[in-house]
Structures are given as C-alpha cells and as structure tokens.
Amino acid sequence: MPITHSSQCEICGRGPRVSRQVSHAHNVSKRRQQINVSRHHVVMNGARRFIALCTRCLRSGLVQKAG
Ligand SMILES: [Zn+2]
C-alpha cells in the first residue's frame, strides 16, 4: 500500500501527475494535474472506514458505501 496523501485514491493509488501547459505562443511548462478525490465512508472487510476515493473508483462500484 503506497503512502496516502489527501490527493491520492486509497483504492487504485492514483495521485497527481505531471502534464504540460501550452500557451498560445506555445511556451510549454509543466503543471500538476490533480485527480478528483473525495472522502467517503465505505465498508472494507466488514469494517467501516473513512477513506479518500477517486470518483472513478466510486463510479465503477469498486467499493461498498456505508450509510
Ligand atoms: Zn481510485
């Protein structure tokens, strides 16, 4: 299990990644692309946990929501 940050999904482990910002004059610079993460109460191994989930894992039904 990777070290979890607030902007990292605790199911798939996806976090911020580096992308490129291209200006109109085509100056290229690095930018951080955040993933859409929100915290939810889920049931894992019969226990209720409050974890950070990306919306992709939430939508794909990879977790069972509690409450
Ligand atoms: Zn995820």
N, CA, C, O and the ligand as a Tripos MOL2 file, in Angstrom:
@<TRIPOS>MOLECULE
protein
  269   267    68     0     0
PROTEIN
NO_CHARGES

@<TRIPOS>ATOM
      1 N           0.8490   -1.2010    0.0000 N.3       1 MET1
      2 CA          0.0000    0.0000    0.0000 C.3       1 MET1
      3 C           0.8810    1.2460    0.0000 C.2       1 MET1
      4 O           1.7240    1.4010    0.8840 O.2       1 MET1
      5 N           0.7010    2.1310   -0.9700 N.am      2 PRO2
      6 CA          1.5430    3.3370   -1.0030 C.3       2 PRO2
      7 C           1.1570    4.3070    0.1210 C.2       2 PRO2
      8 O           0.0720    4.2160    0.6950 O.2       2 PRO2
      9 N           2.0610    5.2240    0.4160 N.am      3 ILE3
     10 CA          1.7630    6.2750    1.3960 C.3       3 ILE3
     11 C           0.6550    7.1490    0.8160 C.2       3 ILE3
     12 O           0.7580    7.6300   -0.3130 O.2       3 ILE3
     13 N          -0.3940    7.3470    1.5920 N.am      4 THR4
     14 CA         -1.5380    8.0590    1.0390 C.3       4 THR4
     15 C          -1.4700    9.5440    1.3910 C.2       4 THR4
     16 O          -1.1720    9.9260    2.5220 O.2       4 THR4
     17 N          -1.7510   10.3430    0.4060 N.am      5 HIS5
     18 CA         -1.8580   11.7870    0.5860 C.3       5 HIS5
     19 C          -3.3170   12.1570    0.3880 C.2       5 HIS5
     20 O          -4.1280   11.3280   -0.0250 O.2       5 HIS5
     21 N          -3.6350   13.3650    0.6750 N.am      6 SER6
     22 CA         -5.0220   13.7930    0.5550 C.3       6 SER6
     23 C          -5.4830   13.7530   -0.8920 C.2       6 SER6
     24 O          -6.6720   13.5780   -1.1580 O.2       6 SER6
     25 N          -4.5520   13.9130   -1.8360 N.am      7 SER7
     26 CA         -4.9460   13.9370   -3.2320 C.3       7 SER7
     27 C          -4.6300   12.6200   -3.9260 C.2       7 SER7
     28 O          -4.3490   12.5860   -5.1240 O.2       7 SER7
     29 N          -4.6810   11.5300   -3.1530 N.am      8 GLN8
     30 CA         -4.3930   10.2230   -3.7410 C.3       8 GLN8
     31 C          -5.5140    9.2580   -3.3780 C.2       8 GLN8
     32 O          -5.9950    9.2540   -2.2450 O.2       8 GLN8
     33 N          -5.9280    8.4430   -4.3390 N.am      9 CYS9
     34 CA         -7.0030    7.4870   -4.1100 C.3       9 CYS9
     35 C          -6.4530    6.2980   -3.3220 C.2       9 CYS9
     36 O          -5.3870    5.7800   -3.6530 O.2       9 CYS9
     37 N          -7.1710    5.8610   -2.2800 N.am     10 GLU10
     38 CA         -6.7000    4.7580   -1.4580 C.3      10 GLU10
     39 C          -7.0810    3.4070   -2.0280 C.2      10 GLU10
     40 O          -6.6910    2.3840   -1.4670 O.2      10 GLU10
     41 N          -7.8270    3.3640   -3.1210 N.am     11 ILE11
     42 CA         -8.1920    2.1060   -3.7570 C.3      11 ILE11
     43 C          -7.2450    1.8110   -4.9130 C.2      11 ILE11
     44 O          -6.6140    0.7550   -4.9380 O.2      11 ILE11
     45 N          -7.1370    2.7260   -5.8660 N.am     12 CYS12
     46 CA         -6.3120    2.4600   -7.0430 C.3      12 CYS12
     47 C          -4.9250    3.0830   -6.9200 C.2      12 CYS12
     48 O          -4.0410    2.7590   -7.7140 O.2      12 CYS12
     49 N          -4.7080    3.9710   -5.9450 N.am     13 GLY13
     50 CA         -3.3990    4.5530   -5.7410 C.3      13 GLY13
     51 C          -3.0500    5.6830   -6.6830 C.2      13 GLY13
     52 O          -1.9200    6.1700   -6.6700 O.2      13 GLY13
     53 N          -3.9970    6.1100   -7.5030 N.am     14 ARG14
     54 CA         -3.7030    7.2060   -8.4260 C.3      14 ARG14
     55 C          -3.5720    8.5130   -7.6440 C.2      14 ARG14
     56 O          -4.2990    8.7610   -6.6830 O.2      14 ARG14
     57 N          -2.6250    9.3390   -8.0860 N.am     15 GLY15
     58 CA         -2.4270   10.6280   -7.4510 C.3      15 GLY15
     59 C          -2.1920   11.6940   -8.4980 C.2      15 GLY15
     60 O          -2.4350   11.4610   -9.6820 O.2      15 GLY15
     61 N          -1.7200   12.8670   -8.0840 N.am     16 PRO16
     62 CA         -1.4490   13.9200   -9.0510 C.3      16 PRO16
     63 C          -0.3800   13.4890  -10.0340 C.2      16 PRO16
     64 O           0.5590   12.7830   -9.6670 O.2      16 PRO16
     65 N          -0.5150   13.9030  -11.2640 N.am     17 ARG17
     66 CA          0.5230   13.5760  -12.2420 C.3      17 ARG17
     67 C           0.9440   14.8390  -12.9780 C.2      17 ARG17
     68 O           0.2780   15.8730  -12.9240 O.2      17 ARG17
     69 N           2.0760   14.7170  -13.6680 N.am     18 VAL18
     70 CA          2.6440   15.8730  -14.3550 C.3      18 VAL18
     71 C           2.0880   15.9300  -15.7660 C.2      18 VAL18
     72 O           2.1330   14.9480  -16.5080 O.2      18 VAL18
     73 N           1.5720   17.0780  -16.1210 N.am     19 SER19
     74 CA          1.1400   17.2760  -17.5010 C.3      19 SER19
     75 C           1.7730   18.5650  -18.0030 C.2      19 SER19
     76 O           2.5250   19.2110  -17.2730 O.2      19 SER19
     77 N           1.4810   18.9410  -19.2290 N.am     20 ARG20
     78 CA          2.1170   20.1150  -19.8130 C.3      20 ARG20
     79 C           1.0850   21.1920  -20.0850 C.2      20 ARG20
     80 O          -0.0160   20.9310  -20.5700 O.2      20 ARG20
     81 N           1.4840   22.4200  -19.7510 N.am     21 GLN21
     82 CA          0.6360   23.5630  -20.0580 C.3      21 GLN21
     83 C           1.2370   24.2340  -21.2830 C.2      21 GLN21
     84 O           2.4230   24.5640  -21.2950 O.2      21 GLN21
     85 N           0.4320   24.4330  -22.3000 N.am     22 VAL22
     86 CA          0.9280   25.0210  -23.5460 C.3      22 VAL22
     87 C           0.2150   26.3490  -23.7690 C.2      22 VAL22
     88 O          -1.0090   26.3950  -23.8900 O.2      22 VAL22
     89 N           0.9870   27.4190  -23.8210 N.am     23 SER23
     90 CA          0.3990   28.7430  -24.0020 C.3      23 SER23
     91 C           0.0660   28.9760  -25.4710 C.2      23 SER23
     92 O           0.3860   28.1630  -26.3380 O.2      23 SER23
     93 N          -0.5730   30.0890  -25.7210 N.am     24 HIS24
     94 CA         -0.9220   30.4110  -27.1040 C.3      24 HIS24
     95 C           0.3360   30.5780  -27.9620 C.2      24 HIS24
     96 O           0.3380   30.2550  -29.1500 O.2      24 HIS24
     97 N           1.4180   31.0950  -27.3320 N.am     25 ALA25
     98 CA          2.6980   31.2260  -28.0440 C.3      25 ALA25
     99 C           3.4800   29.9190  -28.0360 C.2      25 ALA25
    100 O           4.6380   29.8760  -28.4510 O.2      25 ALA25
    101 N           2.8460   28.8660  -27.5660 N.am     26 HIS26
    102 CA          3.4090   27.5220  -27.4880 C.3      26 HIS26
    103 C           4.6130   27.4470  -26.5660 C.2      26 HIS26
    104 O           5.5340   26.6660  -26.8080 O.2      26 HIS26
    105 N           4.6130   28.2590  -25.5010 N.am     27 ASN27
    106 CA          5.5860   28.0340  -24.4390 C.3      27 ASN27
    107 C           5.0700   26.8520  -23.6260 C.2      27 ASN27
    108 O           3.9200   26.8460  -23.1870 O.2      27 ASN27
    109 N           5.9300   25.8470  -23.4270 N.am     28 VAL28
    110 CA          5.4950   24.6330  -22.7470 C.3      28 VAL28
    111 C           6.0910   24.6070  -21.3490 C.2      28 VAL28
    112 O           7.3040   24.7360  -21.1840 O.2      28 VAL28
    113 N           5.2360   24.4410  -20.3390 N.am     29 SER29
    114 CA          5.7160   24.3210  -18.9680 C.3      29 SER29
    115 C           4.9780   23.1880  -18.2870 C.2      29 SER29
    116 O           3.8870   22.7910  -18.6940 O.2      29 SER29
    117 N           5.6070   22.6750  -17.2320 N.am     30 LYS30
    118 CA          4.9900   21.5680  -16.5030 C.3      30 LYS30
    119 C           3.8840   22.0920  -15.5920 C.2      30 LYS30
    120 O           3.9800   23.1930  -15.0500 O.2      30 LYS30
    121 N           2.8510   21.3030  -15.4350 N.am     31 ARG31
    122 CA          1.8320   21.6240  -14.4470 C.3      31 ARG31
    123 C           1.3900   20.3440  -13.7560 C.2      31 ARG31
    124 O           1.5070   19.2520  -14.3120 O.2      31 ARG31
    125 N           0.8820   20.4900  -12.5390 N.am     32 ARG32
    126 CA          0.3690   19.3510  -11.7790 C.3      32 ARG32
    127 C          -1.0850   19.1680  -12.1170 C.2      32 ARG32
    128 O          -1.8760   20.1070  -12.0300 O.2      32 ARG32
    129 N          -1.4450   17.9470  -12.5080 N.am     33 GLN33
    130 CA         -2.8350   17.6450  -12.8080 C.3      33 GLN33
    131 C          -3.3840   16.8180  -11.6550 C.2      33 GLN33
    132 O          -2.9510   15.6860  -11.4430 O.2      33 GLN33
    133 N          -4.3330   17.3750  -10.9090 N.am     34 GLN34
    134 CA         -4.8970   16.6930   -9.7510 C.3      34 GLN34
    135 C          -5.9780   15.7240  -10.2080 C.2      34 GLN34
    136 O          -6.6150   15.9300  -11.2420 O.2      34 GLN34
    137 N          -6.1810   14.6580   -9.4230 N.am     35 ILE35
    138 CA         -7.3020   13.7800   -9.7220 C.3      35 ILE35
    139 C          -8.4660   14.1660   -8.8150 C.2      35 ILE35
    140 O          -8.2820   14.8070   -7.7800 O.2      35 ILE35
    141 N          -9.6540   13.7680   -9.2200 N.am     36 ASN36
    142 CA        -10.8630   14.1240   -8.4840 C.3      36 ASN36
    143 C         -11.0600   13.1430   -7.3310 C.2      36 ASN36
    144 O         -11.5500   12.0300   -7.5220 O.2      36 ASN36
    145 N         -10.6660   13.5780   -6.1230 N.am     37 VAL37
    146 CA        -10.7030   12.7110   -4.9450 C.3      37 VAL37
    147 C         -11.6530   13.2870   -3.9040 C.2      37 VAL37
    148 O         -11.6410   14.4900   -3.6440 O.2      37 VAL37
    149 N         -12.4700   12.4310   -3.3140 N.am     38 SER38
    150 CA        -13.3180   12.8690   -2.2080 C.3      38 SER38
    151 C         -13.3320   11.7710   -1.1580 C.2      38 SER38
    152 O         -13.0870   10.6050   -1.4680 O.2      38 SER38
    153 N         -13.6180   12.1400    0.0820 N.am     39 ARG39
    154 CA        -13.5920   11.1600    1.1810 C.3      39 ARG39
    155 C         -14.9870   10.6070    1.4330 C.2      39 ARG39
    156 O         -15.9770   11.3360    1.4810 O.2      39 ARG39
    157 N         -15.0240    9.2680    1.5940 N.am     40 HIS40
    158 CA        -16.3130    8.6040    1.7810 C.3      40 HIS40
    159 C         -16.2020    7.5170    2.8350 C.2      40 HIS40
    160 O         -15.1320    6.9520    3.0580 O.2      40 HIS40
    161 N         -17.3390    7.2320    3.4860 N.am     41 HIS41
    162 CA        -17.4350    6.0860    4.3880 C.3      41 HIS41
    163 C         -17.7220    4.8510    3.5490 C.2      41 HIS41
    164 O         -18.7140    4.8080    2.8230 O.2      41 HIS41
    165 N         -16.8580    3.8500    3.6470 N.am     42 VAL42
    166 CA        -17.0610    2.6250    2.8820 C.3      42 VAL42
    167 C         -16.9100    1.4150    3.8040 C.2      42 VAL42
    168 O         -16.3610    1.5180    4.9000 O.2      42 VAL42
    169 N         -17.4090    0.2670    3.3380 N.am     43 VAL43
    170 CA        -17.2600   -0.9860    4.0740 C.3      43 VAL43
    171 C         -16.1290   -1.7810    3.4320 C.2      43 VAL43
    172 O         -16.2140   -2.1560    2.2630 O.2      43 VAL43
    173 N         -15.0550   -2.0390    4.2070 N.am     44 MET44
    174 CA        -13.9310   -2.8280    3.7090 C.3      44 MET44
    175 C         -13.6740   -3.9620    4.7000 C.2      44 MET44
    176 O         -13.4190   -3.7150    5.8780 O.2      44 MET44
    177 N         -13.7420   -5.2100    4.2180 N.am     45 ASN45
    178 CA        -13.5400   -6.4060    5.0420 C.3      45 ASN45
    179 C         -14.4610   -6.3860    6.2690 C.2      45 ASN45
    180 O         -14.0560   -6.7490    7.3730 O.2      45 ASN45
    181 N         -15.6760   -5.9640    6.0540 N.am     46 GLY46
    182 CA        -16.6520   -5.9450    7.1410 C.3      46 GLY46
    183 C         -16.5250   -4.7720    8.0860 C.2      46 GLY46
    184 O         -17.3410   -4.6180    8.9940 O.2      46 GLY46
    185 N         -15.5040   -3.9340    7.8870 N.am     47 ALA47
    186 CA        -15.3040   -2.7840    8.7770 C.3      47 ALA47
    187 C         -15.6300   -1.4930    8.0420 C.2      47 ALA47
    188 O         -15.4350   -1.3840    6.8310 O.2      47 ALA47
    189 N         -16.1240   -0.5260    8.7840 N.am     48 ARG48
    190 CA        -16.4810    0.7610    8.2120 C.3      48 ARG48
    191 C         -15.2660    1.6810    8.2640 C.2      48 ARG48
    192 O         -14.7100    1.9200    9.3370 O.2      48 ARG48
    193 N         -14.8560    2.1950    7.1100 N.am     49 ARG49
    194 CA        -13.6680    3.0530    7.0740 C.3      49 ARG49
    195 C         -13.9970    4.3450    6.3350 C.2      49 ARG49
    196 O         -14.8860    4.3840    5.4840 O.2      49 ARG49
    197 N         -13.2640    5.3970    6.6760 N.am     50 PHE50
    198 CA        -13.4280    6.6960    6.0300 C.3      50 PHE50
    199 C         -12.1810    6.9150    5.1780 C.2      50 PHE50
    200 O         -11.1220    7.2460    5.7120 O.2      50 PHE50
    201 N         -12.2910    6.7360    3.8680 N.am     51 ILE51
    202 CA        -11.1040    6.7800    3.0260 C.3      51 ILE51
    203 C         -11.2780    7.7550    1.8650 C.2      51 ILE51
    204 O         -12.3900    8.1370    1.5000 O.2      51 ILE51
    205 N         -10.1340    8.1400    1.3020 N.am     52 ALA52
    206 CA        -10.1330    9.0180    0.1280 C.3      52 ALA52
    207 C         -10.2890    8.1570   -1.1190 C.2      52 ALA52
    208 O          -9.5410    7.2010   -1.3260 O.2      52 ALA52
    209 N         -11.2690    8.5080   -1.9430 N.am     53 LEU53
    210 CA        -11.5860    7.7410   -3.1440 C.3      53 LEU53
    211 C         -11.5890    8.6610   -4.3460 C.2      53 LEU53
    212 O         -12.0410    9.8020   -4.2550 O.2      53 LEU53
    213 N         -11.0850    8.1740   -5.4780 N.am     54 CYS54
    214 CA        -11.2730    8.9640   -6.6850 C.3      54 CYS54
    215 C         -12.6820    8.6700   -7.2130 C.2      54 CYS54
    216 O         -13.2600    7.6220   -6.9230 O.2      54 CYS54
    217 N         -13.2060    9.5830   -7.9690 N.am     55 THR55
    218 CA        -14.5830    9.4320   -8.4330 C.3      55 THR55
    219 C         -14.6970    8.2840   -9.4180 C.2      55 THR55
    220 O         -15.7860    7.7410   -9.6060 O.2      55 THR55
    221 N         -13.5840    7.9010  -10.0570 N.am     56 ARG56
    222 CA        -13.6230    6.7730  -10.9870 C.3      56 ARG56
    223 C         -13.8780    5.4630  -10.2470 C.2      56 ARG56
    224 O         -14.6780    4.6400  -10.6910 O.2      56 ARG56
    225 N         -13.1820    5.2680   -9.0950 N.am     57 CYS57
    226 CA        -13.3970    4.0690   -8.2790 C.3      57 CYS57
    227 C         -14.8040    4.0720   -7.7010 C.2      57 CYS57
    228 O         -15.4420    3.0240   -7.6020 O.2      57 CYS57
    229 N         -15.2840    5.2420   -7.3240 N.am     58 LEU58
    230 CA        -16.6220    5.3580   -6.7520 C.3      58 LEU58
    231 C         -17.6590    4.9730   -7.7980 C.2      58 LEU58
    232 O         -18.5980    4.2330   -7.5060 O.2      58 LEU58
    233 N         -17.4900    5.4750   -9.0140 N.am     59 ARG59
    234 CA        -18.4540    5.2450  -10.0710 C.3      59 ARG59
    235 C         -18.4220    3.8040  -10.5550 C.2      59 ARG59
    236 O         -19.4510    3.2510  -10.9430 O.2      59 ARG59
    237 N         -17.2140    3.1810  -10.5320 N.am     60 SER60
    238 CA        -17.0620    1.8230  -11.0230 C.3      60 SER60
    239 C         -17.5920    0.7980  -10.0370 C.2      60 SER60
    240 O         -17.6330   -0.3920  -10.3510 O.2      60 SER60
    241 N         -18.0000    1.2370   -8.8470 N.am     61 GLY61
    242 CA        -18.5350    0.3070   -7.8570 C.3      61 GLY61
    243 C         -17.4670   -0.5730   -7.2450 C.2      61 GLY61
    244 O         -17.7580   -1.7100   -6.8720 O.2      61 GLY61
    245 N         -16.2240   -0.0830   -7.1260 N.am     62 LEU62
    246 CA        -15.1540   -0.8820   -6.5380 C.3      62 LEU62
    247 C         -15.2580   -0.9440   -5.0190 C.2      62 LEU62
    248 O         -14.5640   -1.7360   -4.3810 O.2      62 LEU62
    249 N         -16.1120   -0.1220   -4.4440 N.am     63 VAL63
    250 CA        -16.2840   -0.1100   -3.0020 C.3      63 VAL63
    251 C         -17.7700   -0.2160   -2.6670 C.2      63 VAL63
    252 O         -18.6440    0.0910   -3.4780 O.2      63 VAL63
    253 N         -18.0120   -0.6600   -1.4460 N.am     64 GLN64
    254 CA        -19.3860   -0.7030   -0.9620 C.3      64 GLN64
    255 C         -19.5590    0.4580    0.0130 C.2      64 GLN64
    256 O         -18.8900    0.5090    1.0450 O.2      64 GLN64
    257 N         -20.4410    1.3760   -0.3070 N.am     65 LYS65
    258 CA        -20.6060    2.5520    0.5330 C.3      65 LYS65
    259 C         -21.3740    2.1880    1.8070 C.2      65 LYS65
    260 O         -22.2720    1.3460    1.7970 O.2      65 LYS65
    261 N         -20.9920    2.8470    2.8960 N.am     66 ALA66
    262 CA        -21.6470    2.6370    4.1860 C.3      66 ALA66
    263 C         -22.4390    3.8840    4.5460 C.2      66 ALA66
    264 O         -21.9030    4.9920    4.5670 O.2      66 ALA66
    265 N         -23.6610    3.6980    4.8140 N.am     67 GLY67
    266 CA        -24.5050    4.8510    5.2220 C.3      67 GLY67
    267 C         -24.8150    5.7200    4.0650 C.2      67 GLY67
    268 O         -25.5070    6.7270    4.2170 O.2      67 GLY67
    269 ZN         -9.2990    5.2590   -7.4160 Zn       68 ZN68
@<TRIPOS>BOND
     1     1     2 1
     2     2     3 1
     3     3     4 2
     4     3     5 am
     5     5     6 1
     6     6     7 1
     7     7     8 2
     8     7     9 am
     9     9    10 1
    10    10    11 1
    11    11    12 2
    12    11    13 am
    13    13    14 1
    14    14    15 1
    15    15    16 2
    16    15    17 am
    17    17    18 1
    18    18    19 1
    19    19    20 2
    20    19    21 am
    21    21    22 1
    22    22    23 1
    23    23    24 2
    24    23    25 am
    25    25    26 1
    26    26    27 1
    27    27    28 2
    28    27    29 am
    29    29    30 1
    30    30    31 1
    31    31    32 2
    32    31    33 am
    33    33    34 1
    34    34    35 1
    35    35    36 2
    36    35    37 am
    37    37    38 1
    38    38    39 1
    39    39    40 2
    40    39    41 am
    41    41    42 1
    42    42    43 1
    43    43    44 2
    44    43    45 am
    45    45    46 1
    46    46    47 1
    47    47    48 2
    48    47    49 am
    49    49    50 1
    50    50    51 1
    51    51    52 2
    52    51    53 am
    53    53    54 1
    54    54    55 1
    55    55    56 2
    56    55    57 am
    57    57    58 1
    58    58    59 1
    59    59    60 2
    60    59    61 am
    61    61    62 1
    62    62    63 1
    63    63    64 2
    64    63    65 am
    65    65    66 1
    66    66    67 1
    67    67    68 2
    68    67    69 am
    69    69    70 1
    70    70    71 1
    71    71    72 2
    72    71    73 am
    73    73    74 1
    74    74    75 1
    75    75    76 2
    76    75    77 am
    77    77    78 1
    78    78    79 1
    79    79    80 2
    80    79    81 am
    81    81    82 1
    82    82    83 1
    83    83    84 2
    84    83    85 am
    85    85    86 1
    86    86    87 1
    87    87    88 2
    88    87    89 am
    89    89    90 1
    90    90    91 1
    91    91    92 2
    92    91    93 am
    93    93    94 1
    94    94    95 1
    95    95    96 2
    96    95    97 am
    97    97    98 1
    98    98    99 1
    99    99   100 2
   100    99   101 am
   101   101   102 1
   102   102   103 1
   103   103   104 2
   104   103   105 am
   105   105   106 1
   106   106   107 1
   107   107   108 2
   108   107   109 am
   109   109   110 1
   110   110   111 1
   111   111   112 2
   112   111   113 am
   113   113   114 1
   114   114   115 1
   115   115   116 2
   116   115   117 am
   117   117   118 1
   118   118   119 1
   119   119   120 2
   120   119   121 am
   121   121   122 1
   122   122   123 1
   123   123   124 2
   124   123   125 am
   125   125   126 1
   126   126   127 1
   127   127   128 2
   128   127   129 am
   129   129   130 1
   130   130   131 1
   131   131   132 2
   132   131   133 am
   133   133   134 1
   134   134   135 1
   135   135   136 2
   136   135   137 am
   137   137   138 1
   138   138   139 1
   139   139   140 2
   140   139   141 am
   141   141   142 1
   142   142   143 1
   143   143   144 2
   144   143   145 am
   145   145   146 1
   146   146   147 1
   147   147   148 2
   148   147   149 am
   149   149   150 1
   150   150   151 1
   151   151   152 2
   152   151   153 am
   153   153   154 1
   154   154   155 1
   155   155   156 2
   156   155   157 am
   157   157   158 1
   158   158   159 1
   159   159   160 2
   160   159   161 am
   161   161   162 1
   162   162   163 1
   163   163   164 2
   164   163   165 am
   165   165   166 1
   166   166   167 1
   167   167   168 2
   168   167   169 am
   169   169   170 1
   170   170   171 1
   171   171   172 2
   172   171   173 am
   173   173   174 1
   174   174   175 1
   175   175   176 2
   176   175   177 am
   177   177   178 1
   178   178   179 1
   179   179   180 2
   180   179   181 am
   181   181   182 1
   182   182   183 1
   183   183   184 2
   184   183   185 am
   185   185   186 1
   186   186   187 1
   187   187   188 2
   188   187   189 am
   189   189   190 1
   190   190   191 1
   191   191   192 2
   192   191   193 am
   193   193   194 1
   194   194   195 1
   195   195   196 2
   196   195   197 am
   197   197   198 1
   198   198   199 1
   199   199   200 2
   200   199   201 am
   201   201   202 1
   202   202   203 1
   203   203   204 2
   204   203   205 am
   205   205   206 1
   206   206   207 1
   207   207   208 2
   208   207   209 am
   209   209   210 1
   210   210   211 1
   211   211   212 2
   212   211   213 am
   213   213   214 1
   214   214   215 1
   215   215   216 2
   216   215   217 am
   217   217   218 1
   218   218   219 1
   219   219   220 2
   220   219   221 am
   221   221   222 1
   222   222   223 1
   223   223   224 2
   224   223   225 am
   225   225   226 1
   226   226   227 1
   227   227   228 2
   228   227   229 am
   229   229   230 1
   230   230   231 1
   231   231   232 2
   232   231   233 am
   233   233   234 1
   234   234   235 1
   235   235   236 2
   236   235   237 am
   237   237   238 1
   238   238   239 1
   239   239   240 2
   240   239   241 am
   241   241   242 1
   242   242   243 1
   243   243   244 2
   244   243   245 am
   245   245   246 1
   246   246   247 1
   247   247   248 2
   248   247   249 am
   249   249   250 1
   250   250   251 1
   251   251   252 2
   252   251   253 am
   253   253   254 1
   254   254   255 1
   255   255   256 2
   256   255   257 am
   257   257   258 1
   258   258   259 1
   259   259   260 2
   260   259   261 am
   261   261   262 1
   262   262   263 1
   263   263   264 2
   264   263   265 am
   265   265   266 1
   266   266   267 1
   267   267   268 2
@<TRIPOS>SUBSTRUCTURE
     1 MET1         2 RESIDUE 1 A MET
     2 PRO2         6 RESIDUE 1 A PRO
     3 ILE3        10 RESIDUE 1 A ILE
     4 THR4        14 RESIDUE 1 A THR
     5 HIS5        18 RESIDUE 1 A HIS
     6 SER6        22 RESIDUE 1 A SER
     7 SER7        26 RESIDUE 1 A SER
     8 GLN8        30 RESIDUE 1 A GLN
     9 CYS9        34 RESIDUE 1 A CYS
    10 GLU10       38 RESIDUE 1 A GLU
    11 ILE11       42 RESIDUE 1 A ILE
    12 CYS12       46 RESIDUE 1 A CYS
    13 GLY13       50 RESIDUE 1 A GLY
    14 ARG14       54 RESIDUE 1 A ARG
    15 GLY15       58 RESIDUE 1 A GLY
    16 PRO16       62 RESIDUE 1 A PRO
    17 ARG17       66 RESIDUE 1 A ARG
    18 VAL18       70 RESIDUE 1 A VAL
    19 SER19       74 RESIDUE 1 A SER
    20 ARG20       78 RESIDUE 1 A ARG
    21 GLN21       82 RESIDUE 1 A GLN
    22 VAL22       86 RESIDUE 1 A VAL
    23 SER23       90 RESIDUE 1 A SER
    24 HIS24       94 RESIDUE 1 A HIS
    25 ALA25       98 RESIDUE 1 A ALA
    26 HIS26      102 RESIDUE 1 A HIS
    27 ASN27      106 RESIDUE 1 A ASN
    28 VAL28      110 RESIDUE 1 A VAL
    29 SER29      114 RESIDUE 1 A SER
    30 LYS30      118 RESIDUE 1 A LYS
    31 ARG31      122 RESIDUE 1 A ARG
    32 ARG32      126 RESIDUE 1 A ARG
    33 GLN33      130 RESIDUE 1 A GLN
    34 GLN34      134 RESIDUE 1 A GLN
    35 ILE35      138 RESIDUE 1 A ILE
    36 ASN36      142 RESIDUE 1 A ASN
    37 VAL37      146 RESIDUE 1 A VAL
    38 SER38      150 RESIDUE 1 A SER
    39 ARG39      154 RESIDUE 1 A ARG
    40 HIS40      158 RESIDUE 1 A HIS
    41 HIS41      162 RESIDUE 1 A HIS
    42 VAL42      166 RESIDUE 1 A VAL
    43 VAL43      170 RESIDUE 1 A VAL
    44 MET44      174 RESIDUE 1 A MET
    45 ASN45      178 RESIDUE 1 A ASN
    46 GLY46      182 RESIDUE 1 A GLY
    47 ALA47      186 RESIDUE 1 A ALA
    48 ARG48      190 RESIDUE 1 A ARG
    49 ARG49      194 RESIDUE 1 A ARG
    50 PHE50      198 RESIDUE 1 A PHE
    51 ILE51      202 RESIDUE 1 A ILE
    52 ALA52      206 RESIDUE 1 A ALA
    53 LEU53      210 RESIDUE 1 A LEU
    54 CYS54      214 RESIDUE 1 A CYS
    55 THR55      218 RESIDUE 1 A THR
    56 ARG56      222 RESIDUE 1 A ARG
    57 CYS57      226 RESIDUE 1 A CYS
    58 LEU58      230 RESIDUE 1 A LEU
    59 ARG59      234 RESIDUE 1 A ARG
    60 SER60      238 RESIDUE 1 A SER
    61 GLY61      242 RESIDUE 1 A GLY
    62 LEU62      246 RESIDUE 1 A LEU
    63 VAL63      250 RESIDUE 1 A VAL
    64 GLN64      254 RESIDUE 1 A GLN
    65 LYS65      258 RESIDUE 1 A LYS
    66 ALA66      262 RESIDUE 1 A ALA
    67 GLY67      266 RESIDUE 1 A GLY
    68 ZN68       269 GROUP 0 **** ****
